[in-house]
Amino acid sequence: MRTKAVAVLVTAALGAATAACGGDDTGGTATEATLDANIKAGVDAALGSSTTAGGSTTTSAERPDSLEAWEELWAEERAAAIERITSSGWGKSADGATLVGPEGFEIDLAACGTAWSDTEGLTDDSIKIGHTNALSGTAADYGNIARSLDVILRYYSDQGVFTDVEGKSRTINFIYKDDGYDSARTIPLVDELIDSEKVFAMWTLGSPPGLKVYDKLNQRCIPHPLEMSGHPAWGDPVNHPWTTGQQMAYNTEATLWGAFIEQHLEEFPDETIKVASLVSNSDFGKAYDTFFKAYIEQSPHKARFEYVSEVVEITAPTVTDPMTTLAAEEPDVFITMTGGAQCPQIIQQAAQNGMKDTAKYLFMSSVCKAASFVGKDKVGGDGSASDGWWIVGGGAIDFNSTASDTDGYIEWGRELLSEGGIDYTASGSFGTGFLFAFPFVQSLRIAGELPGGLTRTNFILALRSFDMTNPMLLPGIEYNMNGNADAYLTEGSDISQYDAATQQWVQEGEVVELSGKSKNCAFDQSTSLCN
């Protein structure tokens, strides 16, 4: 279920900083992986002027106070997007051989083959969307994203918003299937959805499943939008133009962990700072692990760091053994590099084995931010086991938090789920559905207003030039892509600490906004690195 803990005293020299992606013991290593210089500089600048213990928050434009007000804002933003695309002359060439977008973005449509259709999955009245998710197993909570999406997409379909310039009014036929977060199950399900169901677009969840199918989807020119993980590989508009991500990349998160620790060096009286992590044995966990090691190795304070880790299968029913081993190391800092049902288990184990009392800082991974992973209903007792944990949260608003009770958009979303027979308090992942639904719905609407109406090429063009305000992100977090120049929608984050008394994450300091700074990631699966 796990590997023996490995201790690494980092002494490597500070290297030149360029983009790199996750590795493992058999492929890329931390010494081969180097940091994204733009992200590192942006993080240093942001944290240098922030007080991550002071509790101040960023100031920005006031949020709309109702769904109606949000819709007015989005109508303006969609109009601006359509104007930018059409006035720039982006779109499919007259001969249909090429799709051109912003900042050098280009797809050779001739390579899609003669059997390819720009409108596959569309009828005059429907849009067929395929999705794989973990509806069972230890990652099953994420399946609630799919259930939430189903409700949201039916709402917008009923509103008639998917009417394009060709006069075709469509509803979404959302087909989602359970892969249990097992990529071996993902592959045949995706084959079924693209070959038998002939979906317009294919949506997947998780780094391992996504990496198993994104080559095929791009070779066949099938939109693979908003992959539900933060693997850096989704930022590859040149080699994988049909795939996009949505959330903050794991390498950015790892950089923020390292920078946070360095900012608090004076709090560690001993010369050596021991950092421990529990790492998912998958592309997901390996990305975290590799980039955090790279941060340490390239830090001017590298001689002070000692890093120990345990690897666990995300399908493991418990984390007791590896957490006990890590607690015996008496780390100064602990970092979660896994997700799903293991998030609350880690919190419980840290409280039971003494790590919570002895470690100075304990971090959850961003994928564990929802209340369904850290709330008292999940960790047990009065919920105090979660108190004081930290998170680099990716800027996402906690849909279940009492702090959101008076937010007009959240109120609408909760009511919509209730009308759909869903108790939103049962899982924070229901709220995550709104985070992903927003760009999907808006991109379909923008695509429908472009010349030729809704097509696969117009849809991916709308995504690659996306610049709108996501209501599920904290104020100050920008949300945009820009062709080959900017391949990541979300690059900013909050740094928050959990308050068990109020059962919510409390933002500490300013948000860290890094929009446009991330370098693209041409991921090589044979080395687990970016080229």
Secondary structure, 3 states (H helix, E strand, C coil): CECCCEEEECCCCCCCCCCCCCCCCCCCCCCCCCCCHHHHHHHHHHHHCCCCCCCCCCCCCCCCCCHHHHHHHHHHHHHHHHHHHHHHCCEECCCCCEEECHHHCEEEHHHHCCCCCCCCCECCCEEEEEEEECCCCCCHHHHHHHHHHHHHHHHHHHCCCCECCCCCECEEEEEEEECCCCHHHHHHHHHHHHHHCCCCEEECECHHHHHHHHHHHHHCCCCEEEEECCCHHHCCCCCCCCEEECCCCHHHHHHHHHHHHHHCHHHCCCCCEEEEEEEECCHHHHHHHHHHHHHHHCCCCHHHEEEEEEEECCCCCCCHHHHHHHHHCCCCEEEEECCCCHHHHHHHHHHHCCHHHHCCEEEECHHHCCHHHHCHHHHCCCCHHHCCCEEECCCECCCCCHHHCCCHHHHHHHHHHHHCCCCHHHCCHHHHHHHHHHHHHHHHHHHHCCCCCCCHHHHHHHHHCCECCCCCECCCCCCECECCCECCCCCCECEEEEECCCCEEEECCCCECCCCCCCCCCEECCCCEEC
